[in-house]
Amino acid sequence: MRVLITNDDGIQSEGLTVLADVALAAGCEVVVAAPHRQYSGASASLTAQEVDGRLALVDERPPGLPDGVVSYGVKAAPALIAFVAAYGAFGERPDVVLSGVNLGANTGRATLHSGTVGAALSAATQGIPALAVSIASANPQHWPTARLVTQRAFDWLLQQPPDDERVLNINVPDIPPEQLRGLRPAHLASFGAVQARVREKGKGYVVLTYSGVTAREEPGSDHELLTRGWATATLLTAPYDDPGGTELPSFEGNGDASVSVDISAGTVMSSGDDRPTGEITEEEVLDADAPET
């Protein structure tokens, strides 16, 4: 079985090695392909940097990755990495995608913004079973706990139908294994969406600050169980239509069945230098703030 390991924290994250160790222990063939830099908050974005029309790679490895495991630093968002992996970009199509271990929890509605979860959902839409794992700390001290929970979750994933387009989202508290209360199913907390506030506006730029919504006590939610020392398991679904019996807007035009329309997917990847399309450099901010002459 071939397993692709990715994340949104970048190729230098130790969390990649934790997932690789779990897959290797299960006898799987492992390849690591992760963003060359931080891509947190990328969700399921299909952005990347091209060089002469080619997806750019860098020769980097996560710390502690066993020798013999192929590793790529990719100048792309994690969802795009999972997407192109399905078409053979990093060798044969993977049978499973493991995304993480993310630095920080992905609970509640904040999962919408997660690049770690976005990579797993991207894989699921390509028919590849996927698992997203996060540890509730920006500076984890207890990787063995994440490894223990991931092993259980990975074993469960391998027993599921391969065509299930749901993603298993795992959150792990950053506590010693002997203090872990166990792993429990959980529903998404109703909070977790990121709030933004405009801190500063200038000529050609806006400075924002971000904060999470204040947590509320919701028994059985992923956030609540995590704060009580449980690891949590939640099934997420890739986008699907949900008419739900609601009457949607419609009207009849003058066209007929003979009309044929070409459909464009638009621009998927940015191109040129090492930054996403629209990103403003410090030099450009300084230039924009300079007085006009």
C-alpha positions in Angstrom: 0.0 0.0 0.0 1.3 3.4 -1.0 0.8 6.4 1.4 1.3 10.1 0.7 2.2 12.2 3.7 1.6 16.0 3.5 0.7 18.9 5.7 0.3 22.7 5.8 3.0 23.6 8.2 5.8 22.9 5.7 8.4 20.3 4.9 10.4 21.1 8.0 7.7 20.0 10.4 8.3 17.0 12.7 4.7 16.1 12.4 5.3 14.7 8.9 7.8 12.2 10.4 5.2 11.1 13.0 2.8 10.2 10.2 5.5 8.6 8.1 6.5 6.4 11.1 3.0 5.2 11.6 2.6 4.2 7.9 6.0 2.6 7.8 5.2 0.5 10.9 2.1 -0.7 9.1 4.3 -2.0 6.2 3.3 0.8 3.7 5.4 2.4 1.1 5.7 6.1 2.0 6.4 9.3 0.0 6.4 12.7 1.6 5.3 15.8 -0.4 4.7 18.9 1.6 4.8 22.7 1.0 8.2 24.2 1.0 7.0 26.8 3.5 4.1 27.6 5.9 0.7 27.2 4.2 -1.6 27.3 7.2 -5.1 28.7 6.4 -4.8 27.6 2.8 -8.0 25.4 3.1 -8.5 23.5 -0.2 -6.7 26.1 -2.3 -5.1 25.0 -5.5 -2.3 27.6 -5.5 1.3 27.1 -6.4 4.3 28.7 -7.9 5.4 27.7 -11.4 8.8 28.0 -13.1 8.5 28.0 -16.8 5.2 26.3 -16.6 6.5 23.6 -14.2 5.5 23.0 -10.6 8.6 23.9 -8.6 10.2 21.4 -6.2 12.9 21.9 -3.6 15.2 19.2 -2.1 14.2 19.2 1.6 13.3 16.6 4.2 11.4 16.7 7.5 13.6 16.2 10.6 14.1 12.6 11.6 12.5 11.1 8.4 14.0 7.6 7.9 16.6 7.2 5.2 15.1 5.7 2.1 11.8 7.6 2.3 11.4 9.8 -0.7 10.7 13.4 0.2 9.7 16.5 -1.8 9.4 20.1 -0.8 6.7 21.5 -3.1 6.0 25.2 -3.9 2.3 24.6 -3.6 -0.6 24.6 -1.2 -1.3 21.2 0.4 -4.6 20.6 -1.4 -2.9 21.0 -4.7 -0.2 18.6 -3.6 -2.8 15.9 -2.8 -4.6 16.7 -6.1 -1.6 16.3 -8.4 -0.4 13.2 -6.4 -3.6 11.5 -7.6 -2.3 11.9 -11.1 1.1 10.6 -10.5 3.1 13.7 -9.7 5.2 12.0 -7.0 5.2 8.5 -8.4 2.3 6.0 -8.5 -1.1 7.2 -7.3 -1.3 6.9 -3.5 -3.8 4.5 -1.9 -4.1 6.7 1.2 -3.3 10.3 2.1 -2.2 11.2 5.7 -2.2 15.0 6.4 -0.5 16.5 9.4 0.4 16.3 12.2 -0.8 19.9 12.2 0.7 22.3 14.8 -2.5 23.4 16.6 -6.0 21.9 16.8 -8.4 21.9 13.9 -11.8 21.8 15.7 -15.2 23.3 15.1 -15.9 25.5 12.1 -12.2 26.5 12.0 -11.7 23.3 10.0 -13.0 25.2 7.0 -9.8 27.2 6.9 -7.3 24.4 7.6 -4.8 23.5 4.9 -4.2 20.2 6.7 -7.9 19.3 6.4 -8.1 20.8 2.9 -5.4 18.4 1.7 -7.4 15.4 3.1 -10.6 16.7 1.5 -8.8 17.2 -1.8 -7.6 13.6 -1.7 -11.1 12.3 -0.9 -12.6 14.1 -3.9 -10.1 12.1 -6.0 -11.3 8.8 -4.5 -8.4 8.5 -2.1 -9.1 7.7 1.6 -7.7 10.4 3.8 -6.9 11.2 7.4 -6.1 14.6 8.9 -4.3 14.7 12.3 -3.7 17.8 14.5 -2.1 18.2 17.9 -3.4 21.0 20.1 -0.2 22.9 20.5 1.9 25.2 18.4 5.0 23.8 20.0 4.2 20.1 20.8 6.0 18.4 23.6 4.3 15.0 23.4 4.7 13.5 19.9 4.3 9.9 21.2 0.7 10.8 22.1 0.0 11.9 18.5 1.7 8.7 17.2 -0.4 6.5 19.5 -3.7 8.1 18.4 -2.7 8.2 14.7 -2.0 4.4 14.8 -5.5 3.7 16.0 -7.1 6.1 13.5 -5.0 4.7 10.6 -6.0 1.1 11.5 -9.6 2.2 11.4 -9.2 4.0 8.1 -7.8 0.9 6.4 -10.9 -1.1 7.4 -13.3 1.3 5.6 -14.6 1.1 2.0 -12.0 2.6 -0.3 -14.6 4.7 -2.1 -15.9 6.5 1.0 -15.4 10.2 0.3 -15.4 11.2 4.0 -12.3 12.3 5.8 -11.4 11.3 9.3 -10.4 14.4 11.3 -8.3 13.6 14.4 -7.4 16.0 17.2 -4.9 15.1 19.9 -4.2 16.9 23.2 -0.6 17.7 23.8 -0.3 15.6 27.0 1.8 12.5 27.9 0.4 9.2 26.7 -0.3 8.0 30.2 -2.5 11.1 30.8 -4.6 10.6 27.6 -8.1 9.6 28.5 -8.6 7.9 25.1 -10.1 8.5 21.7 -13.8 9.5 21.3 -16.1 10.3 18.4 -17.1 14.0 18.5 -19.2 16.5 16.6 -17.8 19.8 15.4 -18.1 22.6 17.8 -20.4 25.4 16.6 -17.7 28.0 17.1 -14.2 28.2 15.7 -14.6 30.5 12.8 -11.7 33.1 12.6 -12.6 36.7 13.2 -10.6 39.5 11.7 -10.1 43.2 12.6 -8.6 46.0 10.6 -5.6 47.2 12.6 -4.2 49.6 10.1 -4.9 51.0 6.7 -2.5 52.8 4.4 -1.9 53.6 0.8 -1.9 50.2 -1.0 -2.2 48.0 2.0 -4.4 46.9 4.9 -3.1 45.3 8.1 -5.4 42.7 9.8 -5.3 40.9 13.1 -7.0 37.5 13.6 -8.5 35.8 16.6 -10.6 32.8 17.2 -14.2 33.0 18.4 -14.5 32.6 22.2 -15.1 29.0 23.1 -18.4 27.9 24.6 -19.0 24.8 26.6 -20.6 22.3 24.2 -20.7 18.7 25.6 -19.6 16.1 23.1 -18.0 18.6 20.8 -14.4 18.1 19.5 -13.2 21.2 21.4 -14.9 20.3 24.7 -13.6 16.7 24.7 -10.1 17.9 23.7 -10.0 20.3 26.7 -10.9 17.3 29.0 -7.9 15.2 27.8 -9.6 13.2 25.1 -8.4 12.8 21.5 -11.3 13.2 19.1 -12.5 11.7 15.9 -14.9 13.4 13.5 -16.0 12.5 10.0 -16.0 15.3 7.5 -17.5 15.3 4.0 -16.2 16.8 0.8 -18.5 19.3 -0.9 -21.8 18.0 -2.2 -25.1 19.5 -3.3 -27.8 19.7 -0.7 -31.2 20.8 -2.1 -33.0 19.8 1.1 -36.4 20.4 -0.4 -35.8 24.2 -0.6 -37.3 25.9 -3.7 -34.3 27.5 -5.5 -34.5 30.5 -7.9 -35.1 29.6 -11.5 -36.4 31.1 -14.8 -36.7 30.1 -18.5 -34.7 32.0 -21.0 -34.8 32.2 -24.8 -32.0 29.7 -25.6 -32.8 26.2 -26.8 -31.2 22.7 -26.5 -28.8 23.4 -29.5 -26.7 25.8 -27.4 -23.3 24.5 -26.6 -21.0 26.4 -24.2 -17.3 25.9 -23.5 -16.5 25.8 -19.8 -13.3 27.1 -18.5 -11.8 26.1 -15.1 -10.0 29.5 -14.9 -6.5 29.9 -13.5 -5.5 27.3 -11.0 -1.9 28.1 -10.2 0.0 31.4 -9.9 3.2 31.7 -11.8 6.6 33.3 -11.7 8.4 34.1 -8.4 8.0 32.4 -5.1 4.8 34.0 -3.8 1.1 33.5 -4.4 -0.7 35.7 -6.9 -1.7 39.0 -5.3 0.7 38.7 -2.3 2.2 42.1 -1.6 5.9 42.2 -0.7 7.4 44.5 2.0 9.1 46.5 -0.8 5.8 47.1 -2.5 4.2 48.3 0.8 7.1 50.7 1.4 6.8 52.0 -2.2 3.0 52.4 -1.8 3.5 54.3 1.5 6.1 56.7 0.0 5.0 60.2 -0.8 4.1 60.9 -4.4 6.5 63.1 -6.3 
